């Protein structure tokens, strides 16, 4: 067994998207090979309706899949194919845009005004760029949860883990998407596919993902109340942890425990031509997509497929 070393850690960057949605972007639009097959990851947790209620009005997608995971609040969605619905707390939508779709996503807060969730973009290989668009809406009650002997909880959105399989299927990157909670001060070893690109995104508590020789995080000097002291640094809320290769990761949770997403997928290793919500393989394909948008042929007749 080989532990995956941590390749890098970084904080989500504050940005505005849609019609004025305040969010934190963990990665996206830069170095697409680094997280291949994943393109972008946004954290849109917010407790102020004024910062999210304008939502994401009608916009196109082609050549990718978008994965929306709602923790609190709701997201009302509709598209050019006539699909519409509401994603509630704990639910997931996996949208395969394929050949092209126009859709909108309008978030609504819960009774306390909270809208918490994440969106991940996954690339499609060239053979599936123009596939028929498809939705998978998964209710919270359909996502299996495993509770280990030490109290660790794992929700399996897609992929196989500890003998159970998530409800999302037929995804090009064959990804694993897990929501993991580890109790306080617990060391946990989790299996991962050796060659899949893998990252963790922490959204509650703190943890170190270093190996067993550093059980409480990396020793760093910090100034506390005017004095420099040595403490063990642990990654906390909105931290992205990118792993190198190996078939296990080790988690050492902090005094409040930790909750994080663990996401992995097989790299596609194809050229990426990217313009906003459209991701193709060549500049010519991007130009064609722009032409299709301008002349009204972006949405393909599904009888052509």
N, C-alpha and C positions, 0 to 999 in steps of 0.2 A: 504494500500500500504506500502511496506517495502523497504527502500533503501538498496542496497547491499553495505556493508562496503568493503573497500579495504583490501584484505588479505595480499598482498605484492606488491612491485614495484621493478623492476630491470632493468638494462641496457643490451642491446644486447651485446654479447661477440664476439669479432673479431676472425674469423677463416678462414681456407682455405678448399675448397671442390672441388670435380671434378678434373679437370686437372690443377687446380691452380686458382680457382675463389675466390676472396676476398669478404667475406660477414660477416654479423653480425647475430649471432644465438641468438634469444630471449629465446628459451628453446629447449631441445632435448637430448635424450640418458640418462637423469637422471629423476628420480621420475615420471615415466609414469602415475602413478595414479593421480598426482596433476592436470594434464590438460586433463585427460581422457574425451572424446575419442581422443584427439589430442596428437600427439607424438612429433612433432618438428615444429618449425617456424623459417624460415630464411629470412632475409632482404638482398637482393642482389642489392641494389641501389649502383651504381658506375658511376663516370664520366670519368674514365680512361680505355679505351679499353684494355690496356695491363693487367688490373686486372680482366678481365672477358672473353676475347675473346676465350680462350682455352676451355671454356665451360665444359659441363658434357658429355664426350664421353660415348659409349655404357656401360650400367650397368643394372643389374636385379632389379626387384621389385616383391615382393609377399606379400599378406596378408594385404595390405594397400591401401589407396587412396592418391594421391598427387594433390594438388590444387595450380596452378600457376596463379598469378595475375600480369599482366604486366602494368606498368604505362607509361613508355617511352622506346623506342627501340623496338626490336623484339626478339622472341625466335623461332628458327627453330627446329622442332622436327621430329623424325622418330622412328619407332619401328619394332620389329620382326614380327608383323602381316601385315606389309606393309603400315601402316598408316603413313602419313607425312603431314606437314603443317607448317604454320607460325603464331605465336601468335603476333598480333600487339598491339600498345598502347591502353590501356583500356580493353583489352580482357582477358578472363579467360579460363584456361583448367582444367577440373576436370577429372583426370585419375583414374579409378578403376583398380588397378593392378590385384587384385583377385589371380587366380591360378598361375600367373606368366607372366611377360613380360620383354623383353629386349628393352631398348630405349635409345635415346640420346637427349640432349637438348643443343643447341648451340646458345648463346645470341649474338645479334648484336646491336651496339649502334645506336642512331638516328643521325641526321646531326651534332649534337654537341658532339657526342661520348658518350652520356648518355645511360646507361642501368639501368632502375629502375624497381624493381618488388619484389614480395614476393613469397615464397613457404611454404605451410602448408601441413603436413602429418596428415591424419586422420586414425585411426585404423579401422579394420573391425572385426565384431564379429566372433566367431568360425564358425558359420553357413554359413558365406559368405567368409571365407578366400580363398576358392578354387573356387570362382565364376568365370564366364567368364569375361575376361578383357573388359573394356568399356571406351570409351572416350566421353567427352562432351566439345566441343570447342564453346565458347560463344563470339561473337563479342561485341565490346563496345556498338554498337548501340542497342543491344538486352538486355542490362542491364537497368532495369527501374531506374529512378532517381526521387525522390520526393523532392520538395523544400517547406519547411514550411514557415509560415507567417514571422518568424523572420530571414529568410534567411538561416536556417540550411538546408544542402543538404545531402540526404542519397541515395547512390547507393545500390541496393539490388541484391547481387550475388546469394544468395540462402536463402530460408526461407521466412517467411511472416513478413511484417513490415508496419505499418500504412496503412493496407488495400491492399497492393500490394504484389505480390509474385515474387521472383527471378526466372530466367530461368533454373537454374540447378535443376534437380529432381532425385528422386530415390536414395538418398544418405543414407547409413546405419545409420549414426549418427543423421540424421534429423537436421543438423546444421543450424544456421543462420550466414551469412557472409555479413557484411555491411561495406561500405566505407562512413564515416561520416565526414562532414565539418561543424563546428560551427563558426559563426561570432565572432569577437572580443568582449570580456567582456560580454559574454552571459551565462546565467544559463539555462541549458537544462536538462529536465528529460526524459529518454528514457526507454521504457518498455523492459523487458527481461523475458525469461522463468524462473520461480522461481528456479527450480532444475537443470537446465542445467549448466554445467561448463562454465564460461564466462571469457573472457579476452579482454582487449583493447591494441592496439599497436599504439603508437603515432608516426607519421612520418612527421609532419609539425606543427609549432606553439607550443603552450603549453596549459596545462589545469590542474585543480585539479579535481579528481574524488571522493573527500570526500563529506560528506553530507552537508546539507544546513547550519549547524551551523558553517561551516568553508568555507565561500563562495569564498575565494581567496587563497586557498591552506593552507598548514600547516605552522605555524610560526616557523622559524628557525633562528639561528644566523649564519651569514656569514661574512667573511672579505672582504670588498670592499675598494680598495685604502688605505689599511693599517688600516682601522677602522672596528671594529665589529659592525654590525647593525642588527636589526631585520627586516626580510623581509618575505614575503609569498612565500614559495617554491612551484613551479609548475612543473609538469612532462613535459618533452620536447621530442625532437627527439630521436627515438630509445628506448623509455621507454615502458616496458611491465607492464601493470597493471592487476593483478589477483584479481578477486572479490570473495567474499563469497556469500552465498545464499541471495535471495530476488527477488522481481519482478520488480524493477526499479533501474537504475543507474542515478546518477546526475553528470553532466559535468559543470564545471565553466571554461569557456575559458579565455585565457590570452589576452594581448593587441594586439596580432597578429592573434587571433583566433586559432583554432586547427583543424587538420585533423588526423583521426585515423581509424583503423579497429576495429570493434566490432564483436567478433566471439564467438559463443556459441554452445554447443552440448550436447546431452544426454550421460552421462558416460556409458560405456559398462560393466565395472566392471568384467573383466575376466583376467586371468593370462597373462602376457606379456613375451614372449621369443623373444629377439631382437638381430639381428646381422646385422649391417649396414642397407641396404635397404630392408631387409627381416624381417617381424615381424609376429610371429606365437604365439601359446598359450603354447607350450611345447618345451623342448630341443630336444625331438625326432623329432618333426616336423621341427625344424631348421636343424637338421642333415639330414633329408630326403631332404630338399631343397638344401643343399650343395651337396648331392649325385646326385640329379637331375641336378644341374649345371655341375657337373663333368662328368656325363655320357650322357649329351645331351638330357635329357628328361624334362628339366625345363619348356619349352613351351608346354603346353598341347594341344592335338587335341580337338578343341571345340566340336567335335561330341561326345566327352566323357561326356559332361555336359548336 
